Amino acid sequence: MISDAASARPEVVRVVGTGLLGTSVALGLSSRVDGVRIVLSDPSPTSLALARDLGAGEIDRGEVEPDLVVVACPPDVAAQVVLSELARHPRATVTDVASVKASVLDAVLAAGGDAARYVGGHPMAGRERSGAVAARGDLFLGRPWVICPTPKNDPRRVDAVRGLASALGATVVTMSAAEHDDAVALISHTPQVMASLVAGRLQHAPDAAVAIAGQGLRDVTRIAGSDPTLWAQILAANAGPVAAVLRAVRDDLDGVLNALDALAVEQDAAPARGARADIARAVAAGRSGRERLPGKHGTRPTAFASVTVAIPDEPGALARLFADTGDAGVNIEELTLEHAPGRAVGLVDLSVLPAAREDLERALAEHGWQIVG
Amino acid sequence: MISDAASARPEVVRVVGTGLLGTSVALGLSSRVDGVRIVLSDPSPTSLALARDLGAGEIDRGEVEPDLVVVACPPDVAAQVVLSELARHPRATVTDVASVKASVLDAVLAAGGDAARYVGGHPMAGRERSGAVAARGDLFLGRPWVICPTPKNDPRRVDAVRGLASALGATVVTMSAAEHDDAVALISHTPQVMASLVAGRLQHAPDAAVAIAGQGLRDVTRIAGSDPTLWAQILAANAGPVAAVLRAVRDDLDGVLNALDALAVEQDAAPARGARADIARAVAAGRSGRERLPGKHGTRPTAFASVTVAIPDEPGALARLFADTGDAGVNIEELTLEHAPGRAVGLVDLSVLPAAREDLERALAEHGWQIVG
């Protein structure tokens, strides 16, 4: 039986928690895996019925034994639900989608849960909207899905969870729970905290100040719109690794503050020696770090050339612009739509491979587009 | 003569500094103001000849007296150049485009320059590329251009500088030099420092960690690619106001760190009372601050609905997508192109007015697009 139960092709999958992620997993499996039977569970009868009505699967009546259980609960209850699922379904491989992994694994080990059958996971996917109503079967398409095997795992259980992520179109990334938590502290949790703190400073800013804000501030603070309750749970569950990164940021910040304080009182007779160099070093360190981010499709980053085009603010304007870029045979690598304060014109910034910039500019100019940068 | 010299329609404009901004000002005036004569000056004969060859104007031989002088030098020399221009051209209105304003004004007043004729300005425009070769006559189109009049100013001198910004298509915003410097410390200089510090933490991160980085980190650190030397000059020139904002951010960060430290050692027997609430409050404050940012065209922000579409990574794909959005009569408010690590598929996130979301999703589905979120 164990070989069936642990096979990468599950026959019965139980999804516990029918929010955005759980319902998306169920919808994705229903549409992408032939013959799989999905049974759903959620403490909220309303959420459960909604997921069923959306076609995610049937409500679990306890009539079938799952060979795979996917726990998709809020971070603060994930560990206890994983433990109860391990005890309740002794044949099943159990995984979860919580965004912090060591705390769940530690709880399983501490409580003597069957560590051979628990394989933690974290799909790096989400939406600004939440709940079953926002779920999509293809939510995980092309996104990284981290899985965290342990030495205690039955390898077939690991294959089963890897198979789940692959079946949903995700890109599987394997690392330990500790490596995962350190990684998300650096690349997700710390940026969230810093974006929130920078945005928090805007609360009591003069209207005239926010009125001249540009794309840079918008980019830095975009994720500051996130849900405070959810993020308090996430940051609390990863407190140690996040505090370690934030403490290093705080020390770097103190270095910049010391340099600025010296410059603020600088006089010709008493220059602030080294202060400008300290600031330049901090900015240069950021540039080196930024260059480590993978470019498109995980390749090394390319220095793209940028072309900015002014477009009228009306339906179809972007359509015409991109039809013209398509005619030019130029592939747009990155793009952003900037806003022109007080004017009914949009500025579209197109990033292309440097070799393609002149072709694009010529093609757009021929089509009458106004290139403004 | 003074009335001519101070008129909003200059006859002779002298541009000092033929880098990106100075050359863009000259190109814009040449193409947008009939009959204006542009004379150029730069300490670098190469840069000067390049600007002339690009059609920005003629090299200043000292044969004509300017009625408007635009100083477009690096921030660390702007004040002394403004002073020398005021002394050298006693009829001219003198403005500058330095990104910090109080230090220039203070230098003019301290040196006894003709404060009636100096009106500081700051066009909120730039590019990742620099130098005359990157200049565009329309660089300022639709961007805010802050001008900082003083009680000492001849009102016609203020009109002349306002006329310059308007002639270049910019949106004129008037505030005092101190208000400007406090504003840019908050909305430009602080975000730059924080983006650099967050990105700096990536320098020695494991490859596996940066490999799973998502759009959030990319947004927060995008401006971290900026020029360290230029930013050391800008931050040094605005050290006091920037330090004041960064110190408040540091204090908020210490509050989050204290809460995380308490949570890291929390036990069932000894709960970290209030720590989760402290973190949730910091994230909620960021959300409130973020909501103060003006939306499109300076209006109040709208909560946009988001539609994410998977597109093949090939020329013309965006063209087809936006042709189809255009057919649907839906106006795209914001958009970003996300990357799918290790896969040749792009994820385009379209923000539309909530009322338009269903129409857009229906239209795209009908055209065979894969909506993934």
Interface residues (C-beta under 8 A of the other chain):
Chain A: M124 A125 R127 E128 R129 R136 D138 L139 L141 G142 R143 P144 V146 T171 V173 M175 E179 D182 A183 V184 L186 I187 S188 T190 P191 Q192 V193 M194 A195 S196 L197 V198 A199 G200 R201 L202 Q203 A205 P206 A208 A209 V210 A211 I212 A213 G214 G216 L217 R218 D219 V220 T221 R222 I223 A224 G225 S226 D227 P228 T229 W231 A232 Q233 L235 A236 A239 G240 V242 A243 V245 L246 R247 A248 V249 R250 D252 L253 D254 V256 L257 L260 D261 L263 A264 E266 A275 R276 A277 I279 A280 R281 A282 V283 A284 A285 G286 R287 S288 G289 R290 E291 R292 L293 P294 G295 K296 H297 G298 S306 T308 A310 D313 E314 P315 G316 A317 L318 A319 R320 L321 F322 A323 D324 T325 G326 D327 A328 G329 V330 N331 I332 E333 E334 L335 T336 L337 H339 A340 P341 G342 R343 A344 V345 G346 L347 Q370 I371 V372 G373
Chain B: M124 A125 R127 E128 R129 R136 D138 L139 L141 G142 R143 P144 V146 T171 V173 M175 E179 D182 A183 V184 L186 I187 S188 T190 P191 Q192 V193 M194 A195 S196 L197 V198 A199 G200 R201 L202 Q203 A205 P206 A208 A209 V210 A211 I212 A213 G214 G216 L217 R218 D219 V220 T221 R222 I223 A224 G225 S226 D227 P228 T229 W231 A232 Q233 L235 A236 A239 G240 V242 A243 V245 L246 R247 A248 V249 R250 D252 L253 D254 V256 L257 L260 D261 L263 A264 E266 A275 R276 A277 I279 A280 R281 A282 V283 A284 A285 G286 R287 S288 G289 R290 E291 R292 L293 P294 G295 K296 H297 G298 S306 T308 A310 D313 E314 P315 G316 A317 L318 A319 R320 L321 F322 A323 D324 T325 G326 D327 A328 G329 V330 N331 I332 E333 E334 L335 T336 L337 H339 A340 P341 G342 R343 A344 V345 G346 L347 Q370 I371 V372 G373
